[in-house]
Amino acid sequence: MSLRRDGDRGSASVEMILIVPVLLAFLALLTLTGRSYTAGLAADALAHGAARSASLYLDQREARTAAERAVAESIGTWGRACQNPAVTIQHTTVNGVRAVRADVTCVSQRDDLPVLGLGERRTISGQATSVLDIHREQER
């Protein structure tokens, strides 16, 4: 008497063929989600640094230069998450107090995830507002 069932022969191979693509797609989707989250963090962090640097100057031109310098110094830490950043500075008011708003737009590369068919790049934006530090400017 044999306990072997010949009808199940090769079923493990079929199961693997069906499960592996699903697991790979899930892994790619998980990687894409992480990359998108990191890109959003990068854009927000760059915008925060730009707004803080720009808030140290009352002059619009100096504020823009300081913001661009801050982004240029910080961009290397974000790698592929945020490339080719563009900075826009706008003087505004928040609850009657003068402030600077920084908008940063950059490109997130995802050309290493072609499996999902979502394109090679995605444009990410971040914004931050910082109150003008009027005492800092007066000390200069």
Buried (B, 14 or more C-beta within 10 A) or exposed (E): EEEEEEEEEEEEEEEEEEEEEEEEEEEBBEBBEEBBEBBBBBBBBBBBBBBBBBBBBBEEEEBBBBBBBBBEEBBEEBEBBBBEBEBBBBBEEEEEEEBBBBBBBBBBBBEEBEBEEBEEEBEBBBBBBBBBBEEEBEEE
